[in-house]
Amino acid sequence: MNNANEDSAILYAILEAAVDAIIVSDQNGRILRANPAAARMFQYDVAEIVGQSLNMLMPQPLADVHDGFMSDHVETGENRIIGVGRDVEGMRKDSSTFPLHLSVGHSEVGGENIFIGILHDLTRRKATEDALARSQRLDAIGQMTGGISHDFNNLLTVIIGNLELLSMRGADDRQLPLINDALESAELGADLTSRLMVFARKSHLKPEIADLREICSGTLALIKRTVGATIDIKTDFAKDLNSVTIDPVQLQTALVNLALNARDAMGEHGELLVSIHNVSIDDTYMAQEADIEAGEYVRLSVSDDGAGMTLEAQRRAFEPFFTTKSDDGGTGLGLAMVYGFVRQSGGHVTLYSELDIGTSIGLYFPALDRTGGAKATDANDASKPKLKRGKGQTILIVEDNPKVRKLSIERIRDLGYTVLAAESGDQAYQMLLEGAEVDLVFSDLVMPGTLNGYGLAGKVSAEFPRLKVLLTSGYASDLVTAGLAPDVKYDVLHKPYRQSELAQRLEELFTEISDV
């Protein structure tokens, strides 16, 4: 083998083996070479993009200026984009966009200008950064709130003390009512600051080893009398449940706050579900989806079938004084207190909500082993069951939340499947009508438009009977089923789910297909 052939073989091997995407183009932006990693990143086959314009891989605003960048460099030699790494957006075959890091190099081959782009998908990193930013924002608000509450408590101590002294030093009948009114207001202020201290995680907890079922059972008896007879309260408590270390009084307060919020969202009639289960978070995807560290937890979920929350309300729900009920006397401290208590207890809080469907809030408390210590997940990957992998079958992902859709695409592609994606049931149905070659539909349950997950599943069953359907939801299953389900029952994979659960469910469905 001569040197030229050896160099060519080595270059081919590098392109094939590279983990990051590599794309080679000419000065006109025509793609000359692309490695398999690039094809996977953008959801194309290599043959589909070689010979095409680079612009097909970019959102329109970037595509509009890209050609100008390249021609300016060729004409002037200015390194505006060459040799400088930068974060940009890419566009997949299904028109979904995603963040990526791009580094561009320039060379000449046979007197022709060529450009080499190395691209790295930043989807996971961006999701982690967003989760960290949310946590840091709440931490910053908590620190500020804690400092203000501490100083305000000192002022209230002086005010209450002096008012009490005035009332004891011969105040007359005209003065006493004024002093008492001032004392009551000062004590309300003290109560307010104590609740702010809970959010700031500076309250004095009295933790003890406890069974969540026992605490919740006693608290629900009180809640039933508070929320009224028109609210139907259901429970789903696992029989074999790990213990946790918590302050029982604070947990009772948190549960009451969540129940009262749910009552206000439901109005005169509704259904409230309180469920408690052991949860194991031991893979990267589930931790990323739920914004929770890996480990063993006991999850307490409170779900309602009320009005639901807007995206803005969900984003700010745990901030102190943020409320959507200001006209009804809401203080905006209920969820802030719940968040602060759970975080101070070493746990995590998740919120899932859909407008006109309802809200589900999950409290994750670190589980204890039989000796009272924290249960650890097995860090030895070799001991974990091997994931069931696909054989290149095509799965149509239907999800309206862009972040969840990107994560689902990544998860399913990592399992060895080919992926198409749609933003709604209506779009997915149209893709099928237009001849999209699909083996299975994986759809969220609650979506905007004419077709929700159940509606899409019904269409698929009637018109594309060879296709299997797997539904998923982050909402309490029986509440959603009561509001949306048709006569035919479909299996639902509940969010957040582990990668092994997803792999197993897909493998089972494709086994059913092959057996038909």
Buried (B, 14 or more C-beta within 10 A) or exposed (E): EEEEEEEEEEEEEEBEEBEBBBBBBBBEBEBBBBBBBBBBBBBBEBEBBBEBBBBBBBBEEBBEEBBEBBEEBEEEEEEEBBEEEEEBBBBBBBEBBBBBBBBBEBEEEEEEBBBBBBBBBBBBEBBBEEBEEEEEBBEEBBEEBBEEBBEBBEEBEEBBEEBEEBBEEEBEEEEEEEBEEBBEEBEEBBEBBBBBBBBBBBBEBEBEEBBBBEBBEEBBEEBBEEBEEEBBBEEBBBEEBBBBBBBBEBBBBBBBBBBBBBBBBBEEEBBBBBBBBBBBBBBEBBBBBBBBEBBBBBBBBBBBBBBBBEEEBBBBBBBBBBBBEEEEEBBBBBBBBBBBBBBBBBBBBBBBBBBEBBBBBBBBBBBBEEEEEEBEBEEEEEEEEEBBEBEEBBBBBBBBBEBBBBBBBBBBBBBBBBBBBBBBBBBBBEBBEEEEEBBBBBBBBBBEBEBBBBBBBBBBBEEBEEBBBBBBBBBBBBBBBEBBBEEEEBEBBBBBBBBBBBBBBBBEBBEEEEEE
